[in-house]
């Protein structure tokens, strides 16, 4: 009788362990698939962010180039204005001195 009880105990233990092992493996598989999916989504997101960053850097580079061109135009305009102002002053001075000579 003791052997029968022991046999039933061992059979129940083995069956319980088998089901536990099966469910454990299934849970591990499900979790690993979820983690793998998250890694793939994260990888896609990182690629998108890197692509966005590269396009922003390109745009910033273009804007810096445009600002440089505008700065050159402004400097050139300032030089032209300074020359014109000097020339206008010379003309004004010439007219004033001619007016003073007439008097």
ABEGO torsion letter per residue (X at the ends): XAAAAAAAAAAAAAAAAAAAAAAAAAAAAAAAAAAAAAAAAAAAAAAAAAAAAAAAAAAAAAAAAAAAAAAAAAAAAAAAAAAAAAAAAAAAAAAAAAAAAAX
